[in-house]
Structures are given as C-alpha cells and as structure tokens.
Amino acid sequence: MRKDFLFATWSGGGAVPPVLSIARALHERGHGVRVLADTSLHEEVAAAGVEAIAWTTAPQGDAADPAKDVIKDFEARTPLGALARLRDRIVCGPAAHYARDTMAELRARPADVLVAEHMLLGALTGGEATGIPVASLVTTLYPFPTPGAPPPGLGLAPASGALGRLRDRALARLAVKPWGKGLPALNAARAAHGLPPVASVVEAFDRVDRLLVLSPRALDHPGRRFPAHLRHVGPRLDDPAWAGKPELPELPEGDAPLVLVGLSSSFMNQRTQLQRIAEALGTLPVRGLLTTGPAVDPATIRAPGNVLVTAAAPHGVALRHAAVTITHAGHGTAVKSLAAGVPLVCVPLGRDQTEVARHVELAGAGIIVSKNASPRTIARAVGRVLHEPSYRREARRLAAEIAAETATDRAVAELEALTGRNGGASGG
C-alpha cells in the first residue's frame, strides 16, 4: 500500500547520494516521497525522481562552493574546531529552525514516516514532536562510542585487556564531551516544541524508532555492540547524479593498470593533494583517471600524459576496470571501491575520513598516507598496493560480504515496516 515519506537532508557532500538513493527506491516502489533540502541540492533531488522542498528558516548552503558552505570546516585548524563548526552550524545551533521547518511541512502535508540524515537533530526533533515514526540515516560508520570497540573518530585499533578497556572508557568520555556545548540550543528547540529536555546531545541522536547505518557491518569492528534500534542495512552504491552518464571518458592509451582518483565532492582545500597525486601517477607505469568533483576546477590540475583529469566520471563504471583507488577515504568512495573488490590508498583530509581509512587498513584492504605526503610517498604507496596481492585479496573478501549484505534492500524494508507502527498519514 502506498505510504508517504518525508526525507530531510542538507548539503553535506557525500552524505547526500545515499539518502537520495533510498528516497528513489521508495518512490520506485510506488510510495509518495518528498525531500526537505537546501536549494543547492534540488537538481539532485529531482534527478532521483522525487519532490524537492526548500528549507525556509533553516540554513541554506552549498558544500561544493567554499563561499556558500555553511560549516566551512576547511577553515578550522583542528579536528575539534571542525566538530565545533558542525555542532554549532548544523546539528545544534540551528536545531530550532530545522524543527520548525520540518513540523510546518508535516502539518501542511502529513507523512507516515520522517527519514532524516542523522546530523539533522532539529529535523528529528520536529518528527518526534509530531509523534510519527522517525528514522535516522547514518551515512558512514556509526560515529558514537559503543561497547566492544575504541571510540570512533580517533582512528584507533581495538584494544585488548584491562588497560585497553580502561583506555576506551576514558577516551569515550572525552569523545562525547565537545557535544556538550550544543545542549542548551538543542534543549531550547525541544522545549519550543513541547518535548522534554535530554541529558546529552549524544542521547538525542538515539531518540528515533530506527537508526539505519548505511555502512557494511563487515567494515566495522567485529566485537562492537550496538543499540537495539540500530540496523546495519548496507551501503548505497549508486553514483550521484552529478557524475554524469554511465559511461567513461576516453582514458589514456594502453593497458597499464588503471588508478582511479577521487577526493571529496565538497570543498576541503584538496587541490594541493590532487596535484601531488597527479604528479605521483606520472612516475608510475599506470593510467590515471583523476576526478576533481564539483568543488575543484579540473583545469587547475597539471597532469602528465598518462593521467586524465575530469570534473566527474561514474565511479561505479570506472571501478570495473580499476586496480587501485586513491581516495580521501570518504565513506562513499571507499565503500564503493571495496564493493568492487578494489584496494585503496587513503589520504584522509578530515571529518570521518581518518576513521574510515583506519578501518580499511585494519581490514587489510588498503593503506594510509598523510595528506601532506609527497608525490614520491604517494607513488610508493600505490606501487605497494598494486604489487602486494594481499590488498586485492582482502578487498575482494569485503566485496563478497558487501554483495551479500546488499542482495536485498534492507533500508527500504525497515522504512516500510515503520509505516505499520501507527495509522500515519495514509491510514495504513
């Protein structure tokens, strides 16, 4: 039976395509789907075949344009500074605005389920206040401390023994402490909509009916224990609409191994890293396909003859031919590569990327180099991943596990199941 879903997302770079992938899948199953989103995303929303609705009081941004980026985390000098910007400019600071816009849309046009990208606590607050089922979409590895694993964000390996467990407990407290400064704004938003206060910001992330993690369970720590309402539903592997037609540009001549390069789709001051990668590939017997994404002009990258530089290309198609991916370890590019059995050289730039890169390395499917690495260091890393069979073997192992996990659309199944929780907009 047809149900109505209201999605909420923001211009969060790689977080957008997986959210819209689920919206598209629900629409294709005959449901009514609309998406509250920044106007900069409306073309992508329309390409998914669903209705776009603009935020009215919540922030409007464009992560591909540094002048229009709401967070501007590329200006932060430390990871804590970047987190503070996310907290104050998206998660907690404007929570009341996101809640107001979400509730206004739900009052004007009721929905059976609200589905929000997990950083939009204001939108989740609006859904909670209306009393309809609410689902949160985590588009990366689950980012909060849980038993059985080191606290996320630090790129740590699992600990063992009493000292290791003590380390994890101590660091878990430190990991959640920065969120505390956002609590007054979040509780003010909750009070404005008739909801009781929460004791912590991290607690608020769990005030949903379903928390769907769009990441392979196999990529996370095997001993990690998660909340009962959390479901790993597998990654979304669609290419974003801006990647263009599902065909490759004309690649450099020859049959040398293909190296796919893709750093962030949002602006992270990554032009220097792209230039160094191009220079590194110029010293190797490989062919390079370097995609700059919408945040960097490809004309600004000087490339050797064996490297094609282009703004966009469908990574899903390119990965059928690639031997290695060089990436910032954004979750989307990393997991799409692993799903194709392609090992990685990870050059994390910030955000969740250090954590994703560490999980890739722990899985044996790639290695990490510093964002300040020289072309020579990058070239050595590419050569190592190309010539040591263990990296491709472990990438293919993960590919098999991801294929099993995505054989059915678990995200859609979970969301459809939520519509039966109560009468909702469509009367069940």
N, C-alpha and C positions, 0 to 999 in steps of 0.2 A: 504494500500500500504506500502511496506517495506521502512523504513527510517533508517538512520544511526545516532547513538548516540555515542558521546564520553563522557565518565564519567571521573572525576578527583577526587581522594581521597588520603588520606595519612594514616600513621599508627597512628590513633587516637583512638585506643581502641574500646569502644562501639559505636563510630560513624561509624565504618566500616560495620557491618552487615546490618543496614537499607539501606545504599547506595547500597550495592551489592544485596539486596533483590529487589530493583527497577530495577537494571540492569538485573537481572534474569527474572523478569516479562516481561520486554520489549523484551528480547531475546525469551522468550516462545511465544510471540505474533508475532514472525517472523521478528523482526527488527534486524538490524546489530548493535551490541553493543561491544564496547571495552572500557577498563578502564586503564587510566594512574594511576599508583600506585607504592608505594615503593615495592621493590622486596620481602620484607618480607611478603607481602600480596598476592603474586602471586598464591600460592596454594589456598587461599580462593577465589580469583577471578576465577580461573579455576573451582573450585567446583560449582560456580554459573553458569557455562556453557558458560562464555564469555571470550574474549581475553584479556590478561594482557599485558600492555606495561609499561616499566620501565621509570621513570624519568631519564633524562640524566645529567642535571646540577642542578636540584632542590635537596633538602636534601633527604637522604635515611635513614630511621630509622626502629626500631622495638620496639613498646611500651611495649611489654612483657619482654624485656631484658633491665635491667637498664643501662647496658654498651652501648647499641645501641640506646637508646631512644634519640631523637633529643632534646626534650624540657627539660627533666629531672626536671619536676616541683616538684618532690618529694624532691628536694634539696632546694627549695625555703622556706624561713622562714615565709612568709606572703602571703595572697591571692594576694596582689598587686605584689609581687615578682613573683608568679606563672603566673599571667596575663602578666607581662613584658616578661617572657620567651616565652610564646605563641606568643605574638606580634612580638618579635624580631627574633624568630627562625622558625616560620611557616607563620604567617599572613602577616607581612610587610617586615621584614628583607630580606627574600629570594624571595620577590614578583617578581622581575625581572627574576629570574631563572625559577619560575613556569610559568610565562607568556611566556618566550622564548620556553620552552619545549612544552607547550600547542599549541602555534602557529606553531611550527615546525611540530607537529603531524597533525594539521589541514591542513597545506599546503601539506604535503605528502599524506594525505588521508582525504579529506574533509568530514565533517559531517553536518547533518541537524540541530542538537541541541548539545550544550555543557551543561553538567549537572555536577556541581561541589559541593563538600561538602563546606559549606558556609565559613569555615575558610580559604579556599584557595583563597584569594583575588588575588593572582598572576594569577592563572588559570582563574578566572573570568575576569581579565583584558585582558588576551590573547583572550578569547572568544569575549569580547567587541570589541577588535581591529579588529577582522576578520569580524565583522558585522553579524554573525549568531545569532539566538535566544539563549539566555543564561538563564539557570535555576540554582538556588541555593537551596541546600538541608540543612535545619536546623534540626539536628537530636536530638533536645532537645526542651525544652520550648524556645520561641523566646527570645533571650538574650539581647535585647536592649530596652531602655526606650520608652514607648508609653503613650499616654494619657489614663487616666482612671485606672491606676494601679501604684503601687510603682515601682521604678526602680529595674530591676532584679539583682540577684547576692547577695543581702543582706539578703534574707530570711524574708522580711517584710510582714506584713499583710496589706491589703488595708486600706488606711486612710479615714477619713470622715471629713467634714467641711473645713473651710478656712485654718486652721492651718495644717491640713493633706495635703491639696493640695500644700500649701507652702513647706512643708517638701519634698513632692515628686519632686517638681520642683528643689529645691536646691540639693537634692541627685542625681537627674538625671544628672545635670551638673557635679557633682563630679564623677559619674559612668563612663561617657564617657571621662573624662579628661586624664586618663592614655593612651588612644589610640593615643593621640596627638603626642607622641614621635615617632610613626611609620609613620607619614605622609610624611616626606622627602623621605624615601625609597620607599613608595608606589607611590608617585608622580613621582619619578625618573623612576620607572618601567613603569608608564603610558606614560611619555614623550618619553621613548625609543621606544614605540610602537605607537607613533603618536596620543596619547589621551590627552585631556586637563586635567589639574590638578583638583583634588577635594578639597573642603574646609575642609573636615574632613575624617578620616578613617571610621567613622560610616556611613557617606554618601555613601562611596564606596560600602558598603555591600548591598545597595539598588539599585545599578546600574545594575539591572538584569530585564529580562522580567517577570520571575516568581520567587517568593520566596516561596518554599514549606516547610511548617513546619510539620515534621513527629512526631507530638505530639497530644494527644487528646485535642480538644478545651475545653472539659469539665474539664480538669485538670487545665486550666489557670483561671485567674481572670475573672469573668463574665462581668465586666464593662470595660474591656480593649479594646481599639480601635487600629486597626492595619492598616498598609499601604494598599493602594488599590490593589497593585500587590501581596500581601501575601495571600496564601491559606493554611488553615489547611486541610491536606489530610489524617490525621490519622496515627497512628503508624504502623511500620512494626513489626510483631510478630514472624518472623522466628528465629529459633535457628541458631547461627553461625556454620559454617562447622566444626570448631574445637571441637564442643560439642559432636561429635561422632554420633553413630547410634541412631535412635529414640526409644530407649528402656532403661529402668532404670537398674542400677546395683542392686545387691541383697541388699535390705535395712535391717536395724536392725530388729530383730524379734519383733512380737507383733502388736497390733492395736492401740497403743498410737498415738496421733496427730503427723503428720509429719511437721517438720520445715525445710524449705529449706534455705540454707545459700549461698549467692554469693556476694562477694565483687568485686572489679574492675578486669576486664580482662587484664588491663595494670598494670604496676608496680607502686604502690603508697605506698610502705613500709607498706603493710597491714598484714604482718604475725602476728604481735602482736595482732591486732584486731581479726584475725581468731582464734588465740589461746584462747583469752578470751571468744569468742563466744562458742567455743567447751566446755570450762570449764563450762560456764553458762548452756548449754544444759544438761551437765552431772548431774546437780542438779534438773532437772525437769522431770516429767513423760511424756516425749516426745521421738520421734525418730528424729534424725537429719541426714540430707543429706547435707554435707558441701562440696561445690565445690570451690577449690582454684583458678581455672583458670590457664592460661598458665604462669602467672608471679610468681607463688609460688609453690614450690615442696610440694606435699601433705605429703611426708614423714617427713617434718619438723613440722607438727602439731600433737601434742599429744592429742589423742581423747579418751573419755570414751567409754564404750561398747555400749552405745545407739546412738552413732554418727558415721556415715560412712563418711570418708574423701576421696575424689577422686579429680583428677585434673579437670574432666569435666563430666557433665551429661546433657542430654537435658532438660532444664528448662521447655520448653513447655509441656513435658510429666509429669515431676515431679509436676508441679503446678496443675495438675488434682487431685492430692492426698494431696496436702499441705494444712495445716491450717494457717500457718504464713510463711512469708518470712522475713529473716533478710538480709538486703542489705545496701550497701554504698549509696543507692539512686542514683546510675547511672540511667539515663533515661530509658535505655533498660530493665534492670531487674525490675525497679519499675513499668513501664507501662505494661510489660508482666504479672506481678503478678496481677495488677489491672484488666487487661483484663480477667484474670481467676477468678476474684472475691476474691482474696486472700489478706488479710490486711498485713500491713508491720510494721516492726521495722526498722527504718532508722538510720544508723550510718555513716553520711556523712564524707568523708575524704578530700574533696577539690573540685576544678573545679566547675561544675554546680550543685553539689550534695546538697549543703545547700539549694539552691532554689527549687530543685525538692522535697526534703524532706519536706520543708515548705508547698508546695502545697499539698502534700499528707496529712500532718497534718491538714491543713485548710479544706480539703475535708472530714475530719473525718475518713479517711481510714487507719490511722497508727499513730505512734508516733516517736519522735526523741530522740535518746540518743547520748551523746558525744562520739567522737572517743576515748576518754580517759576513758570511763566508765568501771567500774569494772565488773567482771563476775556476781556479785550479782545484780548490777543495770541492767545489760542486762537481767538476768533471771526474774527480777520483770517486766520489760517491756514486755517480751514475755508472761508472765502469764497474764498481763493485757489485751493484745491484744487477747489472746486466750479466755479469760473468759468474756469479756465485749462484748455483741452481736452487739453493735453499729458499731464496726470497720468492722466486716464482712458485716453488712448491707450496709454500705457506700461503701465498696469495690465492692459489687455486684451491687450497683446503677451505679457506674462508669463502671463496666463491661458491663452493658446493653447499656450505651451511647457509649462506645468504639465499641461494636458489630455493632451498627447502623452506626457508622462513617466509619467502615472498611468493610461494606457489599459490596461495590464496590471499585475498585482500583482507587481512585481519583488521586493518584500521576501519574499513567500511563496515565490516561485520560488527565491530564493537560499537560504532556510532549508530548503526541501525538498531542494535539491541537496546541502546539508551532510549530510543523513541517509545519503547514499551513500558517505560518506568511510570508514566502517568498519561493522562489524556492529551496533554500538549495542545498545540495549535490546530492539529488536524483531526483531533478526536480519536486517534489510534485506530 
